Amino acid sequence: MWILPLVGYLGSIVGFCFLTLAIASGLYYLSELVEEHTVIAKRLLTRLIYGIVGLQLILCIFDGFPITLTLMGVVSHIVYLGNMRRFPFVRLTDPLFVASCILVLVNHYFWFRYFSAAQSRSYSRMSNFYDQPNVPTFTEIASFFGLCVWLIPFALFVSLSASDNVLPTIGTEQPAHDADGKNKRQSIVKVGVDHILSGIGEVSRLAGWKKPEDRF
C-alpha cells in the first residue's frame, strides 16, 4: 500500500491543525471570561490552591506519597498563592512569578522521576507475566499531573489577561497607556494568538494566496 499511508499522514496533519486552533480558541475565550469576571476568577483560583494543597496532603497520608515531594508541592502552591496578592496585575519580572515558573518545571521533573521509578520497581518484582503490577494507571498519573502540578500554573497563565480592561483601584498598579490614552497592555494569550494569525497571514501573502491589503 502506497496511498493509504500518505492519507494517514495527511489526516494527522489536518487533525493537529484543527486541535491547535481549538486550543487557541479555547484559551482566547477563557481570557475573555477572566477579563469580565476578575473577582470570581480570583476567588476560584484561591480556593483551587487550597483544595489542591489539601488533596496533596491526603494523598501523602492515605496513599503513601513521599513526604518530601508533597512538601515541595505544598510550598509551590503557597508561592502560587503569592501571585494573587495583586491579582489580576502580574508582572513577568516579579520574583514570585519567576519562582512559580521554575517550580512548575521542578515539580514536573521530580514527580515524573517518582512515578517512573515506582513503575520500574514494580515491574522488576514481577515473578511471571500474569502478575499484576501495583502501580498507578496512566489515567491516574495523568490526572495527578493535570490537577496537582499543572492546573494552577496554567490558570495563572490564562488569568494574566485579566489586567487588560480592569479599572485601577487604591493600592493597585496603574495600567499602561499609549500616546492616545488607550490601554496598551495586552493578554499573553491574545498576543500569542494574534502573532500566530499574523504569521499565517504573512506566509499566505508571500506565497501569493492572499493580496497584501487583505487581512487574515
C-alpha positions as a Markdown table, in Angstrom:
| # | Residue | x | y | z |
|---|---|---|---|---|
| 1 | Met | 0.0 | 0.0 | 0.0 |
| 2 | Trp | 1.3 | 3.4 | -1.0 |
| 3 | Ile | -1.6 | 5.8 | -0.9 |
| 4 | Leu | -3.2 | 4.9 | 2.4 |
| 5 | Pro | -0.1 | 5.8 | 4.5 |
| 6 | Leu | 0.0 | 9.2 | 2.7 |
| 7 | Val | -3.7 | 9.6 | 3.6 |
| 8 | Gly | -2.9 | 8.8 | 7.2 |
| 9 | Tyr | -0.1 | 11.4 | 7.3 |
| 10 | Leu | -2.3 | 14.0 | 5.7 |
| 11 | Gly | -5.1 | 13.3 | 8.2 |
| 12 | Ser | -2.7 | 13.5 | 11.1 |
| 13 | Ile | -1.5 | 16.9 | 9.9 |
| 14 | Val | -5.1 | 18.2 | 9.4 |
| 15 | Gly | -6.2 | 16.9 | 12.8 |
| 16 | Phe | -3.2 | 18.5 | 14.5 |
| 17 | Cys | -4.0 | 21.8 | 12.9 |
| 18 | Phe | -7.7 | 21.6 | 14.0 |
| 19 | Leu | -6.6 | 20.7 | 17.5 |
| 20 | Thr | -4.2 | 23.6 | 17.7 |
| 21 | Leu | -6.9 | 26.0 | 16.5 |
| 22 | Ala | -9.3 | 24.6 | 19.0 |
| 23 | Ile | -6.9 | 25.0 | 21.9 |
| 24 | Ala | -6.1 | 28.6 | 20.8 |
| 25 | Ser | -9.8 | 29.4 | 20.6 |
| 26 | Gly | -10.4 | 28.0 | 24.0 |
| 27 | Leu | -7.6 | 30.0 | 25.6 |
| 28 | Tyr | -8.8 | 33.1 | 23.9 |
| 29 | Tyr | -12.3 | 32.5 | 25.2 |
| 30 | Leu | -11.0 | 31.8 | 28.7 |
| 31 | Ser | -9.0 | 35.0 | 28.7 |
| 32 | Glu | -12.2 | 36.9 | 27.8 |
| 33 | Leu | -14.1 | 35.3 | 30.7 |
| 34 | Val | -11.3 | 36.2 | 33.2 |
| 35 | Glu | -11.4 | 39.8 | 32.0 |
| 36 | Glu | -15.1 | 40.1 | 32.6 |
| 37 | His | -15.2 | 38.2 | 35.9 |
| 38 | Thr | -11.9 | 39.0 | 37.7 |
| 39 | Val | -13.4 | 38.9 | 41.2 |
| 40 | Ile | -14.8 | 35.4 | 40.6 |
| 41 | Ala | -11.6 | 34.3 | 38.9 |
| 42 | Lys | -9.5 | 35.3 | 41.9 |
| 43 | Arg | -11.9 | 33.6 | 44.4 |
| 44 | Leu | -11.9 | 30.5 | 42.3 |
| 45 | Leu | -8.1 | 30.3 | 41.9 |
| 46 | Thr | -7.6 | 30.9 | 45.6 |
| 47 | Arg | -10.0 | 28.1 | 46.6 |
| 48 | Leu | -8.4 | 25.8 | 44.0 |
| 49 | Ile | -5.0 | 26.4 | 45.5 |
| 50 | Tyr | -6.2 | 25.5 | 49.0 |
| 51 | Gly | -8.1 | 22.5 | 47.6 |
| 52 | Ile | -5.1 | 21.1 | 45.8 |
| 53 | Val | -2.9 | 21.6 | 48.9 |
| 54 | Gly | -5.4 | 19.6 | 50.9 |
| 55 | Leu | -5.5 | 16.9 | 48.1 |
| 56 | Gln | -1.7 | 16.5 | 48.2 |
| 57 | Leu | -1.8 | 16.1 | 52.0 |
| 58 | Ile | -4.5 | 13.5 | 51.7 |
| 59 | Leu | -2.5 | 11.6 | 49.1 |
| 60 | Cys | 0.5 | 11.7 | 51.3 |
| 61 | Ile | -1.4 | 10.4 | 54.4 |
| 62 | Phe | -3.6 | 7.7 | 52.8 |
| 63 | Asp | -1.7 | 6.6 | 49.6 |
| 64 | Gly | 1.8 | 6.9 | 50.9 |
| 65 | Phe | 3.1 | 9.6 | 48.6 |
| 66 | Pro | 6.6 | 10.8 | 49.5 |
| 67 | Ile | 6.6 | 13.5 | 52.2 |
| 68 | Thr | 9.5 | 15.4 | 50.6 |
| 69 | Leu | 7.7 | 15.8 | 47.2 |
| 70 | Thr | 4.4 | 16.5 | 49.0 |
| 71 | Leu | 6.0 | 19.4 | 51.0 |
| 72 | Met | 7.6 | 20.7 | 47.8 |
| 73 | Gly | 4.2 | 20.7 | 46.1 |
| 74 | Val | 2.6 | 22.5 | 49.1 |
| 75 | Val | 5.4 | 25.1 | 49.1 |
| 76 | Ser | 5.0 | 25.6 | 45.4 |
| 77 | His | 1.3 | 26.3 | 45.7 |
| 78 | Ile | 2.0 | 28.7 | 48.6 |
| 79 | Val | 4.3 | 30.6 | 46.1 |
| 80 | Tyr | 1.5 | 30.4 | 43.5 |
| 81 | Leu | -0.8 | 31.9 | 46.1 |
| 82 | Gly | 1.6 | 34.8 | 46.5 |
| 83 | Asn | 0.9 | 35.8 | 42.9 |
| 84 | Met | -2.7 | 36.5 | 43.9 |
| 85 | Arg | -1.7 | 39.5 | 46.2 |
| 86 | Arg | -2.1 | 41.9 | 43.3 |
| 87 | Phe | -4.4 | 39.9 | 41.1 |
| 88 | Pro | -5.1 | 40.4 | 38.2 |
| 89 | Phe | -1.9 | 42.5 | 37.8 |
| 90 | Val | 1.1 | 40.2 | 37.4 |
| 91 | Arg | 4.5 | 41.4 | 36.3 |
| 92 | Leu | 6.6 | 38.9 | 34.3 |
| 93 | Thr | 9.6 | 40.2 | 36.2 |
| 94 | Asp | 8.1 | 39.6 | 39.6 |
| 95 | Pro | 10.3 | 37.3 | 41.6 |
| 96 | Leu | 7.3 | 35.3 | 42.8 |
| 97 | Phe | 6.1 | 34.8 | 39.2 |
| 98 | Val | 9.6 | 33.8 | 38.1 |
| 99 | Ala | 9.8 | 31.4 | 41.0 |
| 100 | Ser | 6.5 | 30.0 | 40.1 |
| 101 | Cys | 7.6 | 29.2 | 36.6 |
| 102 | Ile | 10.7 | 27.5 | 37.9 |
| 103 | Leu | 8.7 | 25.5 | 40.5 |
| 104 | Val | 6.4 | 24.2 | 37.8 |
| 105 | Leu | 9.3 | 22.6 | 35.9 |
| 106 | Val | 10.9 | 21.3 | 39.1 |
| 107 | Asn | 7.7 | 19.7 | 40.3 |
| 108 | His | 7.1 | 18.1 | 37.0 |
| 109 | Tyr | 10.6 | 16.7 | 36.8 |
| 110 | Phe | 10.6 | 15.2 | 40.3 |
| 111 | Trp | 7.1 | 13.8 | 40.2 |
| 112 | Phe | 7.9 | 12.3 | 36.8 |
| 113 | Arg | 11.0 | 10.6 | 38.2 |
| 114 | Tyr | 9.0 | 9.3 | 41.2 |
| 115 | Phe | 6.3 | 7.6 | 39.1 |
| 116 | Ser | 8.9 | 6.3 | 36.6 |
| 117 | Ala | 10.9 | 4.8 | 39.5 |
| 118 | Ala | 7.8 | 3.3 | 41.1 |
| 119 | Gln | 6.9 | 1.6 | 37.8 |
| 120 | Ser | 10.4 | 0.2 | 37.4 |
| 121 | Arg | 10.5 | -1.2 | 40.9 |
| 122 | Ser | 7.0 | -2.8 | 40.5 |
| 123 | Tyr | 7.8 | -4.5 | 37.2 |
| 124 | Ser | 11.2 | -5.7 | 38.5 |
| 125 | Arg | 9.4 | -7.6 | 41.3 |
| 126 | Met | 7.1 | -9.5 | 39.0 |
| 127 | Ser | 7.8 | -13.2 | 39.1 |
| 128 | Asn | 5.8 | -14.1 | 36.0 |
| 129 | Phe | 3.9 | -12.5 | 33.2 |
| 130 | Tyr | 0.5 | -12.9 | 34.9 |
| 131 | Asp | 1.3 | -10.9 | 38.0 |
| 132 | Gln | -0.5 | -7.5 | 38.2 |
| 133 | Pro | 1.9 | -4.6 | 39.0 |
| 134 | Asn | 0.8 | -2.4 | 41.9 |
| 135 | Val | 1.4 | 0.9 | 40.1 |
| 136 | Pro | -0.9 | 3.8 | 39.2 |
| 137 | Thr | -2.5 | 3.6 | 35.8 |
| 138 | Phe | -1.8 | 6.1 | 33.1 |
| 139 | Thr | -5.1 | 7.8 | 33.7 |
| 140 | Glu | -4.3 | 8.2 | 37.4 |
| 141 | Ile | -0.9 | 9.6 | 36.7 |
| 142 | Ala | -2.2 | 12.0 | 34.0 |
| 143 | Ser | -4.9 | 13.2 | 36.4 |
| 144 | Phe | -2.4 | 13.8 | 39.2 |
| 145 | Phe | -0.2 | 15.9 | 36.9 |
| 146 | Gly | -3.1 | 17.8 | 35.5 |
| 147 | Leu | -4.7 | 18.6 | 38.8 |
| 148 | Cys | -1.8 | 18.8 | 41.3 |
| 149 | Val | 1.1 | 20.0 | 39.0 |
| 150 | Trp | -0.2 | 22.0 | 36.0 |
| 151 | Leu | -3.7 | 23.2 | 36.9 |
| 152 | Ile | -2.8 | 26.3 | 39.0 |
| 153 | Pro | 0.1 | 27.5 | 36.8 |
| 154 | Phe | -2.0 | 27.1 | 33.7 |
| 155 | Ala | -4.9 | 29.0 | 35.3 |
| 156 | Leu | -2.5 | 31.8 | 36.4 |
| 157 | Phe | -1.1 | 32.0 | 32.9 |
| 158 | Val | -4.6 | 32.4 | 31.4 |
| 159 | Ser | -5.5 | 34.9 | 34.2 |
| 160 | Leu | -2.7 | 37.3 | 33.1 |
| 161 | Ser | -5.2 | 38.6 | 30.5 |
| 162 | Ala | -7.4 | 40.0 | 33.3 |
| 163 | Ser | -5.3 | 43.1 | 33.6 |
| 164 | Asp | -6.3 | 44.4 | 30.2 |
| 165 | Asn | -9.5 | 46.2 | 31.0 |
| 166 | Val | -9.7 | 46.2 | 34.8 |
| 167 | Leu | -10.2 | 49.6 | 36.3 |
| 168 | Pro | -7.4 | 50.6 | 38.8 |
| 169 | Thr | -8.3 | 50.8 | 42.4 |
| 170 | Ile | -6.5 | 52.1 | 45.5 |
| 171 | Gly | -3.4 | 50.1 | 46.2 |
| 172 | Thr | -3.2 | 48.6 | 42.7 |
| 173 | Glu | -0.9 | 49.3 | 39.8 |
| 174 | Gln | -2.0 | 51.7 | 37.1 |
| 175 | Pro | -2.4 | 50.0 | 33.7 |
| 176 | Ala | 0.0 | 51.3 | 31.0 |
| 177 | His | -1.4 | 53.6 | 28.3 |
| 178 | Asp | -0.1 | 54.7 | 24.9 |
| 179 | Ala | 0.1 | 58.2 | 23.5 |
| 180 | Asp | -3.6 | 58.3 | 22.7 |
| 181 | Gly | -4.6 | 57.4 | 26.2 |
| 182 | Lys | -5.7 | 53.9 | 25.4 |
| 183 | Asn | -4.7 | 50.9 | 27.4 |
| 184 | Lys | -1.8 | 49.2 | 25.6 |
| 185 | Arg | -1.4 | 46.2 | 27.9 |
| 186 | Gln | -2.5 | 43.0 | 26.2 |
| 187 | Ser | -3.1 | 39.5 | 27.2 |
| 188 | Ile | -0.3 | 37.0 | 26.7 |
| 189 | Val | -2.8 | 34.6 | 25.2 |
| 190 | Lys | -4.2 | 37.2 | 22.9 |
| 191 | Val | -0.8 | 38.4 | 21.8 |
| 192 | Gly | 0.3 | 34.8 | 21.1 |
| 193 | Val | -2.9 | 34.1 | 19.1 |
| 194 | Asp | -2.5 | 37.4 | 17.2 |
| 195 | His | 1.1 | 36.7 | 16.4 |
| 196 | Ile | 0.2 | 33.2 | 15.1 |
| 197 | Leu | -2.6 | 34.5 | 12.9 |
| 198 | Ser | -0.5 | 37.4 | 11.6 |
| 199 | Gly | 2.3 | 34.9 | 10.8 |
| 200 | Ile | 0.0 | 32.7 | 8.9 |
| 201 | Gly | -1.4 | 35.7 | 7.0 |
| 202 | Glu | 2.2 | 36.8 | 6.2 |
| 203 | Val | 3.1 | 33.4 | 4.8 |
| 204 | Ser | -0.1 | 33.4 | 2.8 |
| 205 | Arg | 0.7 | 36.7 | 1.3 |
| 206 | Leu | 4.3 | 35.7 | 0.5 |
| 207 | Ala | 3.0 | 32.6 | -1.2 |
| 208 | Gly | 0.6 | 34.6 | -3.3 |
| 209 | Trp | -2.5 | 33.1 | -1.8 |
| 210 | Lys | -3.7 | 36.5 | -0.5 |
| 211 | Lys | -3.4 | 40.1 | -1.5 |
| 212 | Pro | -1.2 | 42.4 | 0.6 |
| 213 | Glu | -4.2 | 44.5 | 1.5 |
| 214 | Asp | -6.3 | 41.6 | 2.7 |
| 215 | Arg | -6.4 | 40.8 | 6.4 |
| 216 | Phe | -6.3 | 37.3 | 7.8 |
